[in-house]
Amino acid sequence: MAYSVLPIAGINLVGVTPTSFSYTAGSTAVSIPNFGPLGAETFGSDGKRYVFAQAGAAIAASTATVVINASTFQATLGAGSYFTATSMASGDYGWFSIASV
């Protein structure tokens, strides 16, 4: 199991990050993760770079064709090279890895 090698607290690179606060803004439900911000990066003990993003679709574990939008940090299936170790439902938050070299 990989762990962060940078001095950042509260990181679980292999799990889904739960939301700690949810509210409704008009007709839109908003969930805020207990770690943030989206787009945060760290390096793992496995030599990979990890990006914190929100799943924009259901993503199965070990899927290596994930694309992360660089402005919204939404992860979707496509011709990308990001990887998640955990299954995620649409709207879940978590860490996505990519080779750092």
N, C-alpha and C positions, 0 to 999 in steps of 0.2 A: 504494500500500500504506500503510495507516494504521500509526502507531506511537504509543506512549504519550507523552503530554505531561507526565505526572507523574514525579517522581524515584523511580521504582521500577525495579530492575534485573531482568533475566531474563525480560522479557515478549515473547512472540511472538504478536501479535494475529491472525495469519492461519494458524497452524499448530496441529496437535494436539500437546498436551504429553505427552511420554512419561513412563512411570513409572520411578522410579529405584530403587524397592525393592518387592519383592513377597514375601509370606509367606502361610502358611496358618494360620488360627486355627480349630482344630477341623476342621470340614468346609468352612469358608468361605475362599475365596481373597481376599486383601486386597492391593490395589495402591495405592501411595502416589505421587502425582505429584511431579516434581522442582520444582514451583512450588506454592505454596499460601498461605493456606488457601482452601478452596472459599468462594465468596461475595466474594472480593477484587474490588474495583472499580478502574477507572482510566478516564481520559478519553483518547480517541484524537485524533490530528491531523485526523481527518475530522469532528470535532464530535460524535461518538457516545460514549455511556457503554458500557463493556465490563464484563461480569461473568464471573468464572472459575467454571465449573461442570463437572459430569460428565454426559455423555450417558447418559440412561436408556434409549435406544433408538437404532437406526441413524438418522442424520440426514443427508440429502443436502446438498451445498453449495448455498448461496444459498436455503435454506429459511427463509422469513420467518414461519412459523407455529409457533415454538417457545415453549413455556411453561417457566419455571424456577420450581421450588418454592422458596419463600422460607425454608424451614427446613432442607431437605436439600440444596439446590442441585443437584438432578437436573433435567436438561433433557429434555423430552419433546415430542413432536408434539402440537399442539392449537391452540386458538384464541388463541394468544399473538402477540406482536409482536417477539420476539427473533430474531436472525439470526446464522447462522454462515457464514463465508466458505469453510470447509473441510468436506469430507465426514467424518463421524465414525461409528465403530462404537459399539455399546452398550458403555459402560464407559470410553470415551475421555474425556480431560480437555481443555478448551480454553476459548477466550474467545468469548462471545456478545455481540453488540452490540444496542443499542436507541437510538433517537433520544433525545437528552438534553434536548430542548426540547419 
